[in-house]
Amino acid sequence: MIIDSVLSRQVKAGKSVDESKQSEEKIKRSLAKTISWRVIGTLDTLLLSWLITGEATLAFTIASVEFASKMVLYFFHERAWNNIKWGK
């Protein structure tokens, strides 16, 4: 009875139960996307830095700093966009 009431309220509001669950990503998913994208981006930075400088040590240092800073920035960017209703 309570479940039917909740479901009918969501349907009246124009959203099914599945739609309301899908419209917001969980923090764990955002974190997994952050890490996987950052690994790809950092490998790209490492390769480009090595090609430009010709020094593996310098390229690794650049890629290490870039990995940490951009992972934090991307995570908060992803979470901010999760709060924006446009396009959902």
C-alpha positions in Angstrom: 0.0 0.0 0.0 2.7 2.5 0.9 4.8 1.4 -2.1 1.9 1.9 -4.4 1.4 5.4 -3.0 5.0 6.3 -3.5 5.0 4.9 -7.0 1.9 6.7 -8.0 3.3 10.0 -6.7 6.4 9.5 -8.8 4.4 8.6 -11.9 2.2 11.7 -11.4 5.4 13.8 -11.1 6.3 12.6 -14.5 9.1 10.2 -13.5 9.1 6.5 -13.1 11.1 4.8 -10.3 13.8 3.7 -12.8 14.1 7.3 -14.2 14.6 8.8 -10.8 17.3 6.3 -9.9 19.1 6.8 -13.2 19.1 10.6 -13.1 21.8 10.8 -10.3 25.1 9.1 -10.2 26.5 7.6 -7.0 29.7 9.0 -5.7 31.4 5.6 -6.2 30.6 5.7 -9.9 31.9 9.3 -10.2 35.1 8.2 -8.4 35.6 5.2 -10.7 35.0 7.4 -13.8 37.4 9.9 -12.4 40.2 7.4 -11.8 39.8 5.6 -15.1 39.8 8.8 -17.1 42.7 10.2 -15.2 44.8 7.1 -15.9 44.2 7.5 -19.6 44.9 11.3 -19.5 48.1 10.8 -17.4 49.4 8.2 -19.8 48.9 10.7 -22.6 50.6 13.4 -20.7 53.5 11.1 -19.8 54.0 10.1 -23.5 53.7 13.7 -24.8 56.1 15.0 -22.1 58.6 12.4 -22.9 58.4 13.1 -26.6 58.8 16.8 -26.1 61.5 16.8 -23.4 63.3 13.6 -24.3 63.7 12.9 -20.6 61.8 10.1 -19.0 62.4 11.4 -15.4 61.0 14.8 -16.2 58.1 13.3 -18.1 57.2 11.1 -15.1 57.4 14.1 -12.7 55.1 16.1 -14.9 52.6 13.2 -15.3 52.6 12.5 -11.5 51.7 16.1 -10.6 49.2 16.2 -13.3 47.6 12.9 -12.2 46.8 14.2 -8.7 45.7 17.7 -9.5 43.4 16.8 -12.4 41.8 13.8 -10.6 40.7 16.1 -7.9 39.4 18.8 -10.3 37.6 16.2 -12.4 35.9 14.6 -9.4 34.4 17.9 -8.3 33.5 18.8 -11.8 31.6 15.6 -12.2 29.8 16.0 -8.9 28.8 19.6 -9.8 27.4 18.5 -13.1 25.4 15.8 -11.3 23.5 18.6 -9.5 22.6 20.3 -12.8 19.2 19.2 -14.0 19.7 20.4 -17.6 19.7 17.6 -20.1 18.6 14.9 -17.7 
